[in-house]
Amino acid sequence: LTKDDKNLKNEKVMKRIKEIFEEHRHRYGYRRITAQLHREGMRVNHKRVKRLMVKMHLYAITIRRRFKYSSYKGTIGKIKSNLIKRHFAAIIPNRHWYSDITEFHLNGEKLYLSPVMDGCSQEIVAYTLSRHPVLKQVMDMLDLAYKKHPALNGLIFHTDQGWQYQHAAFQAWLKNHGVSQSMSRKG
């Protein structure tokens, strides 16, 4: 290939690189653009794409990855046996309750949601929202659920092995209200 042929070929590739870069709102780097070009049938090396992107001053926006919240801190309190054994559907309301803490982001701020869901109706019995995953949030959630449904004898309360659910205060509350605690296995 002559120098003019190479420049013409590069211009065609550069045009498509710029189009892909703009289509994906400056979020695609050279690796993703190379993959897209390959899907479109263009045989081009990733090093060439990178070199051309630098030449055109196209730099992808870097997005910091956030780590998923995990309440598991190792064994803190007594781990309870799994009474549910993946049979999540309940026939009678208020016999199986499930809970977990979920982290989500709203307006650049981390929030933690702790709901209680009924296994029969899939209704959210109670929930709390907090800026930090603390024991008080889970205890407040239990109190709200108890105010709504005070007859808890025979209830199985199933959770993961998060530290809040292993805490002595949480386990004592369940025991004092006639609730059997169930935990899924780790991982």
N, C-alpha and C positions, 0 to 999 in steps of 0.2 A: 504494500500500500504506500502511496505517495503521501507526503505531508498534507496536501490539500484534502486527500481522501480521509486521512485521520481526523483532521479538523472538522470536516463535514460530518463524519460519524460521531465525533465528540459533541458537536452542536445538537445533533438529534437526541443523543443520550442526555445532554445537559437540559434540553428543553423538557424532556419527560421527567427528569429528576425534579426540576423546579415545579412542574405541574403536580407531581405526587406530594412534594413537600407542602405546597399550598393547600391541596385537597385535604390533607390531614392536619391542617392548622399548625404547622411548624413542630409537630410532635414526633415525626418520623426521623430517625437518624439514618446513617448510611446502611446499617444492617437491614432495617425494615424496608428501606427503599430498594436495596439490592434484591431482597426477597420478592417485592412487588414487581420489579422489572423481570425477574425470572418467571413469575406467574404469567406475565404478559408475553413471554417467549423471547425476551431480549437476553442474549448471552453476554453478560458483563461481569467482570471481576469486582468483588467488594472493595478492593484497594483502589480501583479506578473510580468507583462511585465516591469513595471518601475523598480522593484527590480532587475530583470535579466539584464536590460540595464545598470544600475548603476554598477552591478557586472562585466559586460564586458567592462565598461568604454566607452559606446556609448552615446554620447551627440549630440543632433541635433544642426545644425547651426541655430542661431537665426537671423531672417531677420526682420529688423525694418519696420513696416508698414508706408507707406507714406500717408499723408492725401491728398485726392483729392482736387484740386483747385476749389474754388467756388468764383466767383466774386460778389456774392450777399452779401451786407453789410447792408441790411435793406433799408427802403425807404430813399433815399437821395434827389433825384429830383422828378420831376413829372412823375408818372407812366402813360404810354400810353395804350390805349385800344388795344385789340387783333383784328386786322383787318383781319388776315389770318384765324383764327378759324380752325386750323389743315388742311386746304386745301392748302397743300404745293406745289402742281403741278401748274405751270403757263403755259398758252397757248402761250403767246407772250414773247419773250426774253426781259430782262431788265424791267420787270414789278414787279417782286418779287425778292428781294435779302434777303439772310439770313446770319447771322454772329453769332459767338460765340468765346470765347477765350478758348483754350485748353492747359493744361499743359502737358508736356511730359519730359522724362529724356533721355539725350543723353550724353554718356561718363561721367556719374556721375554728370551732370549739369542739372539744371532745365531750360527749355525753354518754352516760351509761344507763341503759334501760333494763329493769328487772321486773318482768311480768310473771304472773301465775296463770297458767292455762288449764282449763278443765279438759280431761281426756275424753269425755262423752260429747260435749257440745262444741268443743274447741273455742269456747268463750274465754276471754281474758277476764279472770275473776278480779284481779287487782294488779296494779303496777306502780313502780316508783321510778323516778328519773333523778339522776344525780350527776354532778360534775366529777365525782371521784367514786371508784368502786370500793365502798366502805361497808362494814358490817351493819351499820345503822340503816342503810338503804334496804337491805334484805329483811331486817327485823321489822322495819316500817311496812314493808310489803306484806309480811305475814300478818301484822296487826290489821291492815286494811282488808285482807282476805277474810280474816276471822270475824270482823265486824259485819261483813256481807253474808257470810255463811258460818254461824257459830257452832253448828252440829258437825264436828269433824271426826268423831269416833269411827274407826274403820277406814279412814282415808290413807292412801299411799301417796307420799310426796316424793316425786322422782326428780333428781338433779344430776349434774355432772359432779366431778370431784373437786370443784372449786373450793378455795380456802374458806369462803364464807359459809359454805354448806358443811364443812368439816368442823367449824367452830363450835365449842362447847355450848355457848349461849343459844345458837341456832338449834342444835340437837336437843338441848334441854327444853326449849320452847315447844318443839314438836312432840316430845315425849309427854310433857305436862298437859298437852291438849289432845292426847290419844291418837296422835298421827304416827304412822309407820314411815320411817325414812328409807328411801331406796336410792342407790347411786349407780350410775353406769360405770363400766370399767374405764380405766385410763386409756386414751388414744383410740 
